[in-house]
């Protein structure tokens, strides 16, 4: 899996590139794309090192904690929401000891059972 592309999708993209560019120009186009990718990586690394140099030594701890993958929404949700709900995250891990009122994820809320024929509570102002 490369950038969320399956083998079949990569194969279709390869066939489309072969049809659009032709078998004569396809190797040169692939070489140009490889050079462009290497240049973009080099520029990104240069910008990253320049930013770290300009921020100084007091921000090294922050730069070690920062992960560029956190900018991906899927990764961000998995890290900050799903891990917290399963108890693997940092927010709920110490909630029982802290006494802050947060429920543990494995605790099931106790709901009051209704007797047969009893209607559920109704709030006239809310509806």
Order of alpha helices (4+ residues) and beta strands (2+ residues): alpha-alpha-alpha-alpha-alpha
